[in-house]
């Protein structure tokens, strides 16, 4: 699925002016020597053994001796006597920083497994500590934004004006960089990292959009993949326009799952025992906030931003429910503002993440260039799944006006890989279940582990011991389950949370470390 940028994915018919993505044959070009990484200590309290480094890569991989850019890397080195080589990790986005994820994965895996790998994090091109990093329009998500639902021509024009100003700013500031911000280029960067690490092959572990990045790398360089783990899987046949529309329906389902959970705990939240009535209260709250934003910050669009993370991870549900209840039952806004600031407010790193998200997705594939098509498709979806349709549409609408030509996505079907291991929750909203099924079919010999009834996005290393046992076995010796039917193995879902037993002063310690690292819309 922002850093806070998510994997909102989707594909459309190829528009005039599209160009073909860098073909797999490009891997056969004469190699250019990549300097080894110089590692320095950069440990933190949480990850004391973390090291940092960087590598130079070509801006344009078709011109490997041309202009170079810098990728920031992190590493937790192996400690076992025998190493299984590098394990590159990516949290998704596009636009997510992977530097801290290396430390998390190293600490969350069983010690005997983590000890066998050099676990490598990286900031993809344009992101975070890589250079240059982009920020098209600082403060783009500053509240209060226009209501996302364009119920009047004036609201539609206000939102379109924002979108067009963002694209204009990107085109003006980064005209020489935007043509090289795409998934294929990021995948080729990974091969430069492999060379800098002195490895013949790499292993890879990606979440969300990181699953698509990993699949593209595997398509370009199947002989350089040792092990491949994909968790919460993008449907590669829909990048990116159609995947976004599919996502809208799935997020509506997850929002209604939250309403059902709140109704179950009516004794705590006092919003009613009928989920439909609880949902009606939520939309009434949205209407009220559109007229009078809470704390001058949380209008209708910001309310959607605040609750969208609940579709990614149910660990946020108790905090969202507390804020919802306080507003409806006591007309208190503090908890709602607090939830917005913790779950949805976009800081400078979020501005950077969104800029990269937009640049990559708008470049990766064709999008409708006629706004009437967007209007038609999104109103049709809104009639059936209103929760985040228009919020999602405006998040991606920059691609209707993007200043670069588009690529044609690669067909990631692959029969040349070692067996890959795939993880997918059946009720994942950010990357709906069909994505896992499709990639399982496209990657010959892969094994699909399903969390039945699970709705979280990013399901390994998040407390489900059944899922984690398959991950540990695979990383240890390449074991892949093979069963009968769509799924090769099925795990029970992680239980839904309970209401908070004590009122937290803030949500600053919310959720799991993993889901904080994965972010939202990314």
N, C-alpha and C positions, 0 to 999 in steps of 0.2 A: 500497500500500500503507500507532511511538513516536517521538518525538524523544527518544527512540528509539520512535516510534509509527508503524506501517505502515498501508499501505492494505490492511487486512483488510476486505473488503467483503462485503455480503450483503443479501437482501430476503426478506420473508415475507408471508404473507397479512395483509391489513389487519385490525387488531384493533379491537374496539369502542372508540369514543372518538377514533379518528383524525380528523384534520382535513385539509383540502386545502391544498397548498402555495400560496404566493403566486402568483397567475396572471400570465401574461405581460402581461395588460392593465394590471397595476399600473404598468408602465413608463409608461403614458400619464397618470399623475397629474401635476398641476401641479408643476413643478420648484421645489425650494427652493434658494436661492443657497448654493453651497458656496465657502468662502473659499479663495483660492489657497494653495498650499503655499509655506512659507518654508524654503528649503534652507540647511543649514549644513554645513561641512566635517566629515566624520567618517572620513576615510581611515585605512586600516590599512596595515601593511607589505605585505600581499598585494594590497590594493586601494586604492591611494593616492588615486584620484580619487572615491572613494565620498562621497556626500552623504546627509544624513539630514533628515527632516522628518516632519510628521504632518498628519492631517486629521480633522476632526470629522464623524461620521456618526450618523444616528438609530439608537438602540437598536432601535426598531420602525419599519421603513420604511413601515408603514401609517399611522404618526403622525409624519411627517417633522419636525414642529415640537416634538416631545416631547423626552424625555431623550436626550442625546447621549453617545456614547462616542468614544474616540480610537484611530485606527489609526496605527501606526508605519510609516513609509515609508523607503526608501532609493533612491538614484539614482546611476547613472553617466551623465552627460549626453552627448549626441551631440557629436561633434567635426567631422563633415562639414559642408560649406557648406549642404547641403540635408538636412533631417531627414525621416525617415519617421514621426516621432511616437513616442509611448510604446509600449514593449514590456513588459507586466507579466509577471512570472515567479513561479511558485509551485512549491515542492518536494514538495507532497503532505501526507500525514497522514491525515485532518485533524489539525491541531495542529502542523504544521511551520512554523518560522520562515523567512521568505523574504528577510530583510534581507541576509544574506551572499550569497545566491544571485545577486543582481543583480551583485555584483562578479565572481563566478565566471563567469557567462554572458558578461559584457562582456570578460573576459580570455580566455575559451575560444573564442569566435567569431572568425572571421577579422577582422583589424583593420578592413578596408574595410567589412565588414558591421556590426560593432558600432558603428562611427563614425556610422552612419546613424540610430541609435535612442537615445532616452532610455530606458535599461533600468531598470525600476522594480521593486524588491522591496517586499514588505509582510508584516507580521505580521497575519494575519486576526484578526477579533474574538476576544478571549479569550486570544490567544497572545502570549507573549514580552514585547516592549516596548509592545504595545498595551495600552490601559487601559479597563476593568479586565481584568487577566489572572487566570485562575482556577487554583487548585490545591486540589482537593477533599480529598485525603488525603496530605499529605507523607509520603514514606517507604513508600508503598503496596507498592512492589516490593522493599523491603529483604529481603535474604536472612536466613535460609533459609525459603522458603515451603513450604507443604505440597506433597507430590508431586501433580503435575497430574493424573495418571491416578487416578480415584476408584475404586480397586480394592476399597475397603471402604466401608461406610456412614460410618465416622468420617472418612475422607479426603474424601468428598463433602460432608459437613456442614462440615468445616473450610474447604473452598474456598467453599462457599456463604456461610458466615458472613463471610468476607473481602469477597466481592462485595456482599453486602447492607449491610455497614458502609460501603463506599465510596459506594453510592447514597444511603444515609441522610446521609452527610456532605455530598455534593453538594447534595442537596435542602435541607439546613439552611443551608448557607453561601451558596448562589447561587439561591435560589428565584425571585428577581426577574430573574435573568439567563438561566437555562437555557431558558426558552421562546423565546429569541431567538438561540440558538446552533444554527445549521443552515446547510446549503449555500446555500439560496435567499437567506438574509440576507447571507451572505458574498459572494454574487454581486452583490447589490444594493449592497453596500459598494464593490465594484469600480467600479460605475458612479458612485458618489460620488467615488472617486479620479479617474476620468476627468474629471469636471467640475472637480475641484480642479486638475487639470493643464491645463485649458483646451483639451482635445482633443475634436474632434467624434467621432473613432473611436479605438479602441485596438487594438493587436496583443497577443496573449497566447501564452505558452509555459508549459505546465504538465506536470509529471511526476506519475505515479501518481494519487492522489486529486485532484491538481491538474487531471487530465484531465476528471474529472467536474465539478469546479468550473467549468472553462472551458466545458464543454458546456452547463451550466446557464445560465451568463452569456449564451452565444450564443443560447440558447432565449429568454431574457427580452429580450435586446437585439440581435437579429441585424443591425440597421441600424447598430450602433455597433462592429461587429467589422471590422477591416481585414485582419488575418491571424491564423490560429489554428493553433498547433502543439501536438499532444498526443502525449506519449511515455509508453509503458507504460500501457495504457488500461484503465480500470475498465469492466466490463460494466454499463451503466446499467439493464439489465433485471433485475439481481439484487441491487440495493442494499437491504439489506446482508446479511441473514441467509444467503441462498443463495449469494452470492458467497464468503462465508467458508468454507462447506462445500466449494465447488469448489476454493478455494485450498488446502485441506488435502491434497487429492490431488496437486496440483501441487508443493507443498513436499516431499511424500514422494518424488516423482520426483527432485527436485533433491538431496535428501539422499542418495538412492541413486546419483546421478551423482557426488557427492563420494566416496562409498565406492568407486566404480569408479575414480575418479582416484587415490585413495590406493593401491588395489591395483596400479594401473599402475606406481606408484613404490615398490614393495615394498622395493627396495634401499635406499631412504631411510628409510621409515617402519617396515618390518619388522612389518607387521600382516597379511601374507598376500597372495597373488596372486588369491584368489577373492573378488570383491566381496561375495558373500553371507556369507562368513566374517568379512570386515572389518565388515560391518554387525552381525553377531552379537556381535563384540567391542565395538562401540559400545553396544549394548543391555546387554551385561554390565557395561560401565562405568557406565551409567545406574543399573542395579540396585545396584551397589556404592556409588555416590554418594548414593542414596536412604537408605542405611543410615549412611554416614559421609561427610558433605559435605567436599569438598576445601577445605582452609584455613578451615573453618568458614563458607564462603561458597557453594560450588558444590554444591548438592544436585541432585536429579533435574530439578526445574523450571528451575533456573538453568543446568544443562547444555543443556537445550532452548533456553533464551534465547540461549546462547552460540553454538549452531550454526545457529539460524534465520537470522542474517545471511548465512551461507554460501549460503542460498537466494536472497538478493538480489543477491549479487555474488561471483563466483568468485575475485576478487582476495584474498579472505579465506581461501581454502582452505589455502594453505601454513601459515598460522599455526594454523588449527584442527587440521590434520593433525599438526603438531609437538606441540601440546598433548595430543592424543589418544595419539600414540605414546609420549610421555614418561610418561603416566599408566599405560598398559597395560604397557609394556616395562620401565619403571624405577620404577613406583609413585611417580613424582614429580608433585607437584601444583602447583608454582609456575607453570608455563606455562599450565596450565588456569585457575588463578586470574587470571593476567595477561590471558588471552584474555577471560574473563568481565568483568573490569573495563574492558577496552577496547571490547568489542563489545556488552555486554549490561547492565552496571550502569546504573541509572537515577538521574540527578542531579535537581536542582531543576527544570531546564528540561525534563527528561524527565517529571517529575511533572505539570508544566503541560501538556506536549504530550499526555500520556495523558488528562488531564482534559478537554481540548478534544476529543480524538478520541472519547471516550465520549459527551460531550454532543452532538456533532454527529451521530454515527452513530445514537445512540439516538433522537434527535429527527427525523432525516431520513425514517425509514420505520418500518413496523410490524415488531415482533419477537414471537415466541411468548412469551406471558405464563405459560404452563404449563410448569414445569420438566421435567415428564415428556416433553414434546416434545423439548427440548434433549437430555435423557438418551438418548432413543431414537435421534435423528439422529446424535449424536456417537459413540455406541457402534457404530452401523452403519458410520460412516466409519472409526472406529478399527480395525475388523476388517480393512480393506483398506489403510489408510494411517496407521499408528500414530504416525509421527514427531512431528507437532505438533498433532494433532486436539484433545486436551484442553487443551493450553497455549493454543491459539487460542480454544477454547470459553470458558475462564475469563477470557481477555482481553476477551471481548465479552459475557459473561454479565450484566454490569451492566445491559444493555439489557432483560433479562427483568423488571427491577424499577424501571426508570427512572421518576422522578416526574413527567415532563411528558407531555402528549399528543403523538402522533406525526403527522407530515405524510404526504401521499401524494406519492411522487416524481413529478417532471415527466417527461413523455415528451420526450426530448431530440431527437427526429427533427426535421430542419431542412432546408428547401429554400430558405431565404432568405439563406444565408450566402455570402460569397465562398468559393472552394475552400479547404478546410482540409488540412493535412498531418499525417498520422498515422504514428507509428513503433511497431512491436511486435516483440518477440523471440518466436519460436515456442515456446520452453521457459521463458518467464517464469513464475515461481511466484506472485509477489505479485499480479500481474494477468494471469491466464492468457490465452492467445492469442485465445480466442473473443471477449474483450472488444474487441480491435482490429477483428476481423472485423465484429462487431455495429455498432460506431460508424461504421465505414466505410460500412456499408449505410444507417445512419440519417442521416448527413450527406451530402446530395446534392452530388456534384461533388468529394468529398474524394479524396485520394490516399493509399494505404497502402503504406509502405515496411517491408519485413519483414527482420529479421535471422534468416536460416535457421539453425536449430540453436542459436541464442543462448539463454542462460538467465539473463542478467543483467536486472535491473530498473532502468530508466533507461539508455538505450543511446546517445543522442546526446551529443556533447561528452565522450565517455569513451574516445576512442582509435580508433574505427572510422571511417576516412576516407571510406569509401563512404557510410555514413549521414550523416556530417557534410556531405558535398558536396550532398546533397539539401536539407539544412537551410539551408545557405548560399544556395543558389540560390533557395529559396522566400522567405527573408527579404530577398533582394536585389530580386527582381522578381515574386514571387508564382508562380513556376514550380512546377507540381504534376505529378508523373508520372502517366500514365494507361496502364495495360497491360491485358492480357487475363487473366482469372481473378481469384482472390481478391485477390492482391497486385498492386499496380501497379509495384512495383520490389522486387528481392530483393538483399540484400547478404550476403556471407559473414560468419559469426560471428567475433567477436573471439576469438583463440586462447585456450585454457585456459592458466592459469599453469604455471610450473615450480616445483619445490620450491625453497625458499630456499637460496641458495648459501652464505650465512653465517648463523650463528645470531644473530638479532636479540636484543638485551637485553630489548626489550619490543616490543609491537605498536603503540606510540604513533604510528608513521608509516605505519600500514597503509593499504592500499587507495588509491583515487583520491579527489581532493578532492570530486568530484561525489557519490560514494556516501556520503562522510561527511556532506555537506549534506542528502542525501535521507533519511538515517536508516533505521530499520527499523520496519516496521509503520507506515509512513507515508510 
